[in-house]
Amino acid sequence: MIPIEQLLALVIFLITIFLVITERIHRCVAVIMAVVLLIVFRILDIEEAVHFVDFETILLLAGMMIIVEVLKELGFFHYVAIKMAKTAKNYKRFFLLMCLATSLLSPFLDSVTVVLIFSSITIAICRIIKRDPKPLLLSQVFCSNIGGNATLIGEPTNIMVATHKGFTFIDFIRTLTPITILSLLLGIFILMRLFKPEEEEISDLVYNLDERSFVKDPDLLKRAVIVFLLTIFLFFIHNLIGLTPSSVALLGACLILITTRVDITSLLSRLEWSTLVFIGGFFIVVGGLSKTGVTHEIAESIAGLPFVGPLLVIIVGIIAIFGSAIIDNIPFVAVMIPVIDELSEKLGSDVLWWVLLAGANLGGNLTPIAASPNIVVLAISEREGSPISSKDFIRSGVVIVTSTVSIALLLITLMYILGFL
């Protein structure tokens, strides 16, 4: 018979997941309600609840959000997008450049912010050049989800695992970046074949757009870009200078606020506080599962399967893909962290952490609810009168996920067999 505490923690978790998936109420409200219930039923007390929150992850995300918001306010992203449209000259090249831009920015900026900015710009430019924005919007969100897999700060899931395990920025560069590059190359190739963008000239249509008009103050923008590049450099060497990733992000946020002197009150009102509350609250919900032993039993069940070594790596990868497709990859990884902790100890390797991230991040392209950027793009496309249906998303997503995840799992498994992981 299941102990009452375990049953209550599991029921609260499942109800929370149901509410998040169906969006019956806002996901933040669902998580806050779950935390309150865990405390009311005395599964956790206040001190235990706070203990389960990973503040390293929360602070790192907050710091990067501030940096991105300042760059956005100063017109950096609009400038880049219009400049690319003029440089491309034809639609096929513009399509490719926009895919590359989201791919290259998402390892260093929050994926939600990347697609939020580029999707709005894409729709505006596609209206001018008289093109259906849906293929490009889908391609951007796919590339953003793949590209975010490359670095420690590219996805909240990466930050969560890195802070839990103590992985450095260089660990991600060494392990996931090469896999991500190959996945991106394959993904972009498939997207170009899937949507077949034409080579028709667009330079005359975008010629009258002045990218400099979006830049409020060129001098301030230069300072902001310098601080951003300095922050990225510090992420590379944070382990050598004894700083945590969150310290680097907060240092960068402070420097960019000091050097640009933006209106801090206005900026703080635009930050994604709901994302921070959701992630922090979900840590507590998973803490309830961990304290009552539910995650331990899940780990024992997976470990009890007749799979060892490379087969276990592949099984965990498949679970990660479909788990993140059913629920947002952030809560899924939060649930899996204590499970992978136990499995990794038995396996005697860190390989399962990398396969969890690759499966969850790349699997985020499978369904509209698998990752936050997907939901953002679908909402924007509907608001702008070019709605992307779930059917359209899944039809393209299945092709992208099948190809990119296959190559990622194959490479990670080979690295494990050869002793690199």
C-alpha positions as semicolon CSV with decimal commas, in nm:
position;residue;x (nm);y (nm);z (nm)
1;M;0,000;0,000;0,000
2;I;0,130;0,347;-0,096
3;P;0,207;0,568;0,210
4;I;-0,037;0,860;0,239
5;E;0,243;1,122;0,206
6;Q;0,367;0,965;-0,118
7;L;0,013;0,947;-0,255
8;L;-0,060;1,311;-0,168
9;A;0,270;1,434;-0,318
10;L;0,206;1,234;-0,636
11;V;-0,156;1,353;-0,670
12;I;-0,052;1,717;-0,620
13;F;0,222;1,674;-0,882
14;L;-0,012;1,510;-1,138
15;I;-0,282;1,776;-1,089
16;T;-0,018;2,047;-1,137
17;I;0,106;1,884;-1,460
18;F;-0,253;1,852;-1,585
19;L;-0,322;2,220;-1,519
20;V;0,006;2,325;-1,685
21;I;-0,060;2,116;-1,997
22;T;-0,428;2,210;-2,037
23;E;-0,371;2,573;-1,937
24;R;-0,695;2,572;-1,739
25;I;-0,525;2,827;-1,515
26;H;-0,193;3,008;-1,554
27;R;0,097;2,774;-1,488
28;C;0,233;3,004;-1,214
29;V;-0,098;2,988;-1,028
30;A;-0,096;2,608;-1,065
31;V;0,253;2,581;-0,919
32;I;0,183;2,825;-0,634
33;M;-0,131;2,630;-0,547
34;A;0,071;2,305;-0,545
35;V;0,334;2,455;-0,312
36;V;0,063;2,577;-0,073
37;L;-0,100;2,231;-0,068
38;L;0,234;2,062;0,006
39;I;0,278;2,291;0,306
40;V;-0,087;2,268;0,421
41;F;-0,074;1,885;0,415
42;R;0,262;1,903;0,600
43;I;0,450;1,714;0,332
44;L;0,699;2,001;0,342
45;D;0,747;2,283;0,588
46;I;0,848;2,635;0,483
47;E;1,217;2,576;0,551
48;E;1,222;2,253;0,348
49;A;1,035;2,421;0,061
50;V;1,291;2,702;0,042
51;H;1,573;2,446;0,064
52;F;1,449;2,271;-0,253
53;V;1,459;2,592;-0,462
54;D;1,776;2,607;-0,673
55;F;1,858;2,977;-0,635
56;E;2,170;2,941;-0,852
57;T;1,941;2,865;-1,148
58;I;1,692;3,140;-1,061
59;L;1,961;3,409;-1,023
60;L;2,141;3,305;-1,342
61;L;1,817;3,331;-1,541
62;A;1,732;3,667;-1,384
63;G;2,075;3,810;-1,471
64;M;2,053;3,698;-1,833
65;M;1,697;3,830;-1,864
66;I;1,817;4,177;-1,761
67;I;2,101;4,172;-2,017
68;V;1,868;4,061;-2,297
69;E;1,600;4,317;-2,207
70;V;1,855;4,602;-2,221
71;L;1,980;4,486;-2,564
72;K;1,621;4,464;-2,683
73;E;1,533;4,813;-2,556
74;L;1,836;4,963;-2,730
75;G;1,725;4,817;-3,065
76;F;1,997;4,554;-3,112
77;F;1,774;4,276;-3,242
78;H;1,572;4,487;-3,487
79;Y;1,894;4,631;-3,625
80;V;2,040;4,284;-3,684
81;A;1,726;4,143;-3,850
82;I;1,677;4,430;-4,098
83;K;2,048;4,435;-4,177
84;M;2,027;4,064;-4,260
85;A;1,726;4,115;-4,486
86;K;1,919;4,377;-4,684
87;T;2,234;4,164;-4,697
88;A;2,048;3,852;-4,810
89;K;1,895;4,017;-5,120
90;N;1,685;3,707;-5,202
91;Y;1,429;3,523;-4,991
92;K;1,607;3,187;-4,980
93;R;1,924;3,347;-4,842
94;F;1,718;3,554;-4,597
95;F;1,543;3,236;-4,479
96;L;1,880;3,071;-4,421
97;L;2,028;3,375;-4,243
98;M;1,732;3,403;-4,006
99;C;1,766;3,033;-3,917
100;L;2,137;3,083;-3,855
101;A;2,076;3,398;-3,648
102;T;1,836;3,223;-3,410
103;S;2,072;2,924;-3,398
104;L;2,373;3,140;-3,307
105;L;2,195;3,363;-3,053
106;S;2,002;3,093;-2,866
107;P;2,314;2,936;-2,705
108;F;2,381;3,273;-2,534
109;L;2,034;3,422;-2,485
110;D;1,712;3,283;-2,344
111;S;1,531;3,095;-2,624
112;V;1,196;3,252;-2,536
113;T;1,346;3,598;-2,579
114;V;1,513;3,502;-2,907
115;V;1,192;3,372;-3,068
116;L;0,984;3,651;-2,915
117;I;1,200;3,914;-3,083
118;F;1,267;3,740;-3,414
119;S;0,911;3,617;-3,468
120;S;0,774;3,972;-3,447
121;I;1,042;4,097;-3,686
122;T;0,987;3,801;-3,920
123;I;0,613;3,866;-3,951
124;A;0,675;4,236;-4,019
125;I;0,935;4,167;-4,290
126;C;0,733;3,881;-4,446
127;R;0,440;4,120;-4,487
128;I;0,664;4,364;-4,670
129;I;0,811;4,096;-4,900
130;K;0,468;3,926;-4,937
131;R;0,563;3,582;-4,800
132;D;0,379;3,343;-4,568
133;P;0,563;3,378;-4,234
134;K;0,464;3,033;-4,101
135;P;0,750;2,828;-4,254
136;L;1,009;3,078;-4,127
137;L;0,847;3,102;-3,783
138;L;0,852;2,723;-3,748
139;S;1,212;2,706;-3,868
140;Q;1,321;2,972;-3,619
141;V;1,165;2,799;-3,319
142;F;1,315;2,464;-3,425
143;C;1,661;2,620;-3,467
144;S;1,630;2,806;-3,139
145;N;1,546;2,488;-2,946
146;I;1,835;2,302;-3,110
147;G;2,085;2,586;-3,066
148;G;2,000;2,634;-2,698
149;N;2,127;2,282;-2,635
150;A;2,487;2,394;-2,697
151;T;2,582;2,587;-2,384
152;L;2,526;2,610;-2,010
153;I;2,314;2,927;-2,047
154;G;2,129;2,827;-2,366
155;E;1,834;2,660;-2,194
156;P;1,689;2,671;-1,841
157;T;1,719;2,290;-1,843
158;N;2,095;2,318;-1,896
159;I;2,124;2,570;-1,614
160;M;1,925;2,342;-1,380
161;V;2,149;2,041;-1,443
162;A;2,472;2,245;-1,443
163;T;2,398;2,404;-1,107
164;H;2,293;2,069;-0,961
165;K;2,596;1,876;-1,087
166;G;2,854;2,155;-1,093
167;F;2,915;2,125;-1,468
168;T;3,111;2,421;-1,611
169;F;3,061;2,623;-1,928
170;I;3,357;2,436;-2,079
171;D;3,197;2,098;-1,995
172;F;2,902;2,196;-2,213
173;I;3,126;2,328;-2,492
174;R;3,323;2,005;-2,490
175;T;3,025;1,769;-2,477
176;L;2,708;1,922;-2,620
177;T;2,835;2,196;-2,853
178;P;2,981;1,961;-3,122
179;I;2,664;1,749;-3,108
180;T;2,448;2,061;-3,136
181;I;2,644;2,194;-3,436
182;L;2,593;1,868;-3,626
183;S;2,224;1,859;-3,525
184;L;2,182;2,219;-3,644
185;L;2,347;2,155;-3,979
186;L;2,124;1,854;-4,035
187;G;1,817;2,040;-3,906
188;I;1,868;2,344;-4,130
189;F;1,931;2,120;-4,432
190;I;1,601;1,940;-4,366
191;L;1,415;2,270;-4,314
192;M;1,543;2,405;-4,646
193;R;1,421;2,089;-4,818
194;L;1,096;2,081;-4,623
195;F;0,984;2,441;-4,691
196;K;1,170;2,503;-5,019
197;P;1,220;2,884;-4,990
198;E;1,242;3,053;-5,332
199;E;1,536;3,259;-5,459
200;E;1,319;3,557;-5,557
201;E;1,478;3,898;-5,500
202;I;1,359;4,096;-5,194
203;S;1,623;4,372;-5,180
204;D;1,397;4,634;-5,344
205;L;1,120;4,562;-5,093
206;V;1,336;4,614;-4,783
207;Y;1,555;4,891;-4,924
208;N;1,350;5,170;-4,764
209;L;1,373;5,018;-4,414
210;D;1,627;5,204;-4,202
211;E;1,776;4,968;-3,943
212;R;1,946;5,261;-3,766
213;S;1,608;5,415;-3,682
214;F;1,550;5,132;-3,432
215;V;1,870;5,214;-3,241
216;K;1,788;5,472;-2,973
217;D;2,148;5,554;-2,886
218;P;2,439;5,401;-3,086
219;D;2,688;5,483;-2,810
220;L;2,483;5,308;-2,543
221;L;2,426;5,010;-2,773
222;K;2,801;4,970;-2,824
223;R;2,854;4,968;-2,447
224;A;2,577;4,710;-2,401
225;V;2,723;4,480;-2,667
226;I;3,070;4,507;-2,509
227;V;2,926;4,411;-2,167
228;F;2,735;4,121;-2,326
229;L;3,051;3,988;-2,496
230;L;3,246;4,030;-2,171
231;T;2,980;3,830;-1,987
232;I;3,004;3,547;-2,241
233;F;3,384;3,548;-2,205
234;L;3,351;3,524;-1,826
235;F;3,120;3,225;-1,866
236;F;3,403;3,048;-2,049
237;I;3,653;3,111;-1,767
238;H;3,422;3,126;-1,463
239;N;3,563;2,803;-1,323
240;L;3,921;2,934;-1,348
241;I;3,845;3,259;-1,164
242;G;3,625;3,099;-0,899
243;L;3,290;3,252;-1,000
244;T;2,963;3,064;-1,025
245;P;2,755;3,102;-1,346
246;S;2,493;3,301;-1,154
247;S;2,764;3,540;-1,027
248;V;2,877;3,600;-1,385
249;A;2,520;3,667;-1,505
250;L;2,447;3,906;-1,217
251;L;2,781;4,084;-1,267
252;G;2,698;4,129;-1,637
253;A;2,349;4,256;-1,545
254;C;2,493;4,511;-1,302
255;L;2,753;4,633;-1,554
256;I;2,500;4,672;-1,835
257;L;2,262;4,864;-1,607
258;I;2,541;5,096;-1,491
259;T;2,689;5,160;-1,837
260;T;2,358;5,213;-2,021
261;R;2,157;5,378;-1,741
262;V;1,823;5,244;-1,866
263;D;1,507;5,309;-1,666
264;I;1,534;5,030;-1,407
265;T;1,169;5,055;-1,300
266;S;1,044;5,009;-1,655
267;L;1,296;4,732;-1,725
268;L;1,205;4,530;-1,415
269;S;0,837;4,546;-1,509
270;R;0,916;4,375;-1,842
271;L;1,115;4,081;-1,704
272;E;0,967;3,731;-1,724
273;W;0,892;3,705;-1,351
274;S;0,631;3,438;-1,420
275;T;0,902;3,210;-1,562
276;L;1,118;3,253;-1,252
277;V;0,822;3,190;-1,019
278;F;0,719;2,883;-1,220
279;I;1,067;2,727;-1,216
280;G;1,123;2,807;-0,848
281;G;0,782;2,669;-0,752
282;F;0,829;2,355;-0,954
283;F;1,155;2,285;-0,774
284;I;0,946;2,272;-0,455
285;V;0,682;2,045;-0,614
286;V;0,955;1,803;-0,721
287;G;1,104;1,840;-0,372
288;G;0,780;1,694;-0,239
289;L;0,826;1,390;-0,464
290;S;1,188;1,359;-0,358
291;K;1,123;1,384;0,017
292;T;0,844;1,125;0,009
293;G;1,056;0,881;-0,197
294;V;0,857;0,890;-0,522
295;T;1,158;0,986;-0,737
296;H;1,363;0,713;-0,569
297;E;1,104;0,452;-0,667
298;I;1,096;0,583;-1,027
299;A;1,476;0,552;-1,042
300;E;1,456;0,200;-0,900
301;S;1,193;0,106;-1,162
302;I;1,407;0,233;-1,451
303;A;1,720;0,073;-1,305
304;G;1,528;-0,255;-1,273
305;L;1,465;-0,268;-1,648
306;P;1,673;-0,531;-1,832
307;F;1,894;-0,262;-1,989
308;V;2,251;-0,173;-1,899
309;G;2,527;0,048;-2,040
310;P;2,454;0,183;-2,390
311;L;2,099;0,045;-2,390
312;L;2,020;0,236;-2,071
313;V;2,159;0,551;-2,233
314;I;1,924;0,510;-2,529
315;I;1,625;0,428;-2,305
316;V;1,681;0,742;-2,095
317;G;1,711;0,942;-2,419
318;I;1,378;0,809;-2,546
319;I;1,211;0,879;-2,210
320;A;1,351;1,234;-2,225
321;I;1,217;1,292;-2,577
322;F;0,862;1,179;-2,510
323;G;0,857;1,309;-2,152
324;S;0,941;1,662;-2,266
325;A;0,692;1,632;-2,554
326;I;0,408;1,559;-2,312
327;I;0,501;1,825;-2,057
328;D;0,721;2,134;-2,091
329;N;1,088;2,028;-2,084
330;I;1,160;2,249;-1,778
331;P;0,930;2,063;-1,534
332;F;1,024;1,733;-1,695
333;V;1,396;1,786;-1,628
334;A;1,317;1,907;-1,275
335;V;1,139;1,575;-1,212
336;M;1,419;1,371;-1,369
337;I;1,712;1,531;-1,182
338;P;1,678;1,317;-0,867
339;V;1,607;1,011;-1,084
340;I;1,919;1,059;-1,297
341;D;2,116;1,123;-0,977
342;E;2,050;0,767;-0,863
343;L;2,088;0,608;-1,206
344;S;2,421;0,785;-1,270
345;E;2,557;0,663;-0,938
346;K;2,476;0,304;-1,034
347;L;2,614;0,347;-1,386
348;G;2,930;0,522;-1,261
349;S;2,919;0,784;-1,538
350;D;2,780;1,132;-1,614
351;V;2,657;1,022;-1,958
352;L;2,291;1,008;-1,849
353;W;2,295;1,381;-1,764
354;W;2,402;1,468;-2,118
355;V;2,153;1,233;-2,279
356;L;1,877;1,374;-2,056
357;L;1,955;1,727;-2,175
358;A;1,993;1,634;-2,542
359;G;1,668;1,436;-2,538
360;A;1,470;1,703;-2,350
361;N;1,607;2,002;-2,545
362;L;1,591;1,850;-2,893
363;G;1,268;1,669;-2,809
364;G;1,127;2,015;-2,735
365;N;1,058;2,042;-3,110
366;L;0,812;1,752;-3,112
367;T;0,491;1,921;-2,991
368;P;0,367;2,279;-2,935
369;I;0,372;2,230;-2,555
370;A;0,715;2,065;-2,533
371;A;0,905;2,392;-2,481
372;S;0,814;2,749;-2,386
373;P;0,939;2,908;-2,717
374;N;0,690;2,689;-2,907
375;I;0,396;2,831;-2,712
376;V;0,524;3,186;-2,763
377;V;0,555;3,147;-3,143
378;L;0,210;2,989;-3,179
379;A;0,056;3,272;-2,976
380;I;0,231;3,540;-3,184
381;S;0,136;3,374;-3,515
382;E;-0,229;3,363;-3,407
383;R;-0,223;3,725;-3,287
384;E;-0,072;3,842;-3,617
385;G;-0,328;3,660;-3,832
386;S;-0,105;3,374;-3,958
387;P;-0,194;3,098;-3,709
388;I;0,025;2,787;-3,691
389;S;-0,188;2,485;-3,603
390;S;-0,072;2,206;-3,372
391;K;-0,096;1,974;-3,670
392;D;0,140;2,194;-3,875
393;F;0,385;2,207;-3,585
394;I;0,387;1,832;-3,517
395;R;0,409;1,741;-3,887
396;S;0,733;1,937;-3,923
397;G;0,853;1,868;-3,567
398;V;0,847;1,490;-3,607
399;V;1,088;1,511;-3,902
400;I;1,325;1,749;-3,721
401;V;1,322;1,559;-3,390
402;T;1,367;1,218;-3,550
403;S;1,677;1,330;-3,740
404;T;1,843;1,556;-3,480
405;V;1,781;1,332;-3,178
406;S;1,899;1,024;-3,367
407;I;2,236;1,181;-3,444
408;A;2,266;1,322;-3,089
409;L;2,190;0,991;-2,916
410;L;2,421;0,806;-3,152
411;L;2,712;1,043;-3,082
412;I;2,657;1,046;-2,703
413;T;2,636;0,665;-2,696
414;L;2,958;0,638;-2,899
415;M;3,132;0,883;-2,665
416;Y;3,021;0,667;-2,370
417;I;3,137;0,341;-2,531
418;L;3,475;0,495;-2,620
419;G;3,520;0,619;-2,263
420;F;3,488;0,995;-2,322
421;L;3,185;1,018;-2,090
